[in-house]
Amino acid sequence: MKVKGIIRGKTIEILESLPVPDGLEIFIEIPDNLPVESDEKWEQLQAIIGAWKNDEEITEIFNGIDRERHADLGQTINFDNLN
C-alpha cells in the first residue's frame, strides 16, 4: 500500500484515511531519488566547482590540447597541377 504524507519535523501527516487501527507500528520507505531543493543543489555544485583547479595532470592535458590546436601543420601545395 502506498499513501501520501507530509513531513513536519519528526511527524508525518498522512493525507488520506487508512484502513489500519490507531497505534499500529508501520515502516516507511523513502526513495533515494527524491527531488533536491535548489539551495541543496547549489551547495552540491559549489563543493565540486574548481575541483581540478590545481591538478597538474589535468593542466598538462589541457596544455597538450592547446598545443595541438595551435600547431601550424602547414599544407602541401602542388604548383605543377595548377592550370
Kinemage of the C-alpha trace (Angstrom):
@kinemage 1
@onewidth
@group {chain A} dominant
@subgroup {mainchain}
@vectorlist {calphas} color= white
{ca met a 1} P 0.000 0.000 0.000
{ca lys a 2} L 1.307 3.459 -0.869
{ca val a 3} L -0.019 6.580 0.809
{ca lys a 4} L 0.894 10.236 0.571
{ca gly a 5} L 2.022 12.282 3.545
{ca ile a 6} L 3.874 15.421 4.575
{ca ile a 7} L 6.834 15.513 6.939
{ca arg a 8} L 6.622 18.209 9.590
{ca gly a 9} L 9.683 17.905 11.791
{ca lys a 10} L 9.552 14.420 13.314
{ca thr a 11} L 5.860 13.964 12.460
{ca ile a 12} L 4.456 12.528 9.242
{ca glu a 13} L 0.964 13.730 8.428
{ca ile a 14} L -0.917 11.188 6.292
{ca leu a 15} L -3.118 12.925 3.729
{ca glu a 16} L -5.768 10.211 3.455
{ca ser a 17} L -7.682 7.805 5.672
{ca leu a 18} L -6.046 4.438 6.232
{ca pro a 19} L -7.798 1.147 6.926
{ca val a 20} L -5.495 0.390 9.881
{ca pro a 21} L -6.045 0.696 13.622
{ca asp a 22} L -4.505 3.502 15.698
{ca gly a 23} L -1.253 2.550 17.375
{ca leu a 24} L -0.185 0.158 14.622
{ca glu a 25} L 3.570 0.226 14.026
{ca ile a 26} L 4.417 0.904 10.383
{ca phe a 27} L 7.586 1.058 8.310
{ca ile a 28} L 8.234 3.876 5.888
{ca glu a 29} L 10.429 3.543 2.816
{ca ile a 30} L 11.874 6.785 1.490
{ca pro a 31} L 13.157 6.634 -2.105
{ca asp a 32} L 16.800 7.527 -2.772
{ca asn a 33} L 15.951 9.651 -5.817
{ca leu a 34} L 13.943 12.376 -4.104
{ca pro a 35} L 13.991 15.768 -5.844
{ca val a 36} L 16.688 18.013 -4.399
{ca glu a 37} L 15.931 21.569 -3.273
{ca ser a 38} L 17.633 24.240 -5.401
{ca asp a 39} L 19.661 25.511 -2.394
{ca glu a 40} L 20.917 21.994 -1.769
{ca lys a 41} L 21.780 21.595 -5.467
{ca trp a 42} L 23.762 24.841 -5.328
{ca glu a 43} L 25.670 23.626 -2.239
{ca gln a 44} L 26.498 20.365 -4.020
{ca leu a 45} L 27.672 22.278 -7.093
{ca gln a 46} L 29.826 24.641 -5.021
{ca ala a 47} L 31.516 21.625 -3.432
{ca ile a 48} L 32.850 20.498 -6.833
{ca ile a 49} L 33.466 23.846 -8.546
{ca gly a 50} L 37.189 24.221 -9.101
{ca ala a 51} L 37.961 20.659 -8.045
{ca trp a 52} L 40.620 20.402 -10.810
{ca lys a 53} L 41.991 23.911 -10.289
{ca asn a 54} L 45.478 22.895 -9.121
{ca asp a 55} L 45.581 19.410 -10.681
{ca glu a 56} L 48.882 19.161 -12.585
{ca glu a 57} L 47.687 16.192 -14.664
{ca ile a 58} L 44.604 17.986 -15.990
{ca thr a 59} L 46.684 21.120 -16.601
{ca glu a 60} L 49.097 19.117 -18.767
{ca ile a 61} L 46.208 17.508 -20.665
{ca phe a 62} L 44.727 20.925 -21.492
{ca asn a 63} L 48.153 22.308 -22.397
{ca gly a 64} L 48.581 19.404 -24.847
{ca ile a 65} L 45.193 20.104 -26.392
{ca asp a 66} L 46.103 23.780 -26.727
{ca arg a 67} L 49.442 22.937 -28.416
{ca glu a 68} L 47.667 20.638 -30.902
{ca arg a 69} L 45.037 23.279 -31.696
{ca his a 70} L 47.626 25.945 -32.394
{ca ala a 71} L 50.212 23.808 -34.187
{ca asp a 72} L 50.979 25.019 -37.710
{ca leu a 73} L 50.813 21.793 -39.676
{ca gly a 74} L 51.072 23.613 -42.989
{ca gln a 75} L 49.626 22.360 -46.233
{ca thr a 76} L 51.427 20.987 -49.247
{ca ile a 77} L 50.545 22.768 -52.452
{ca asn a 78} L 51.484 21.179 -55.751
{ca phe a 79} L 52.048 24.049 -58.174
{ca asp a 80} L 52.677 21.635 -61.072
{ca asn a 81} L 48.986 20.658 -61.249
{ca leu a 82} L 47.631 24.225 -61.293
{ca asn a 83} L 46.280 25.456 -64.642
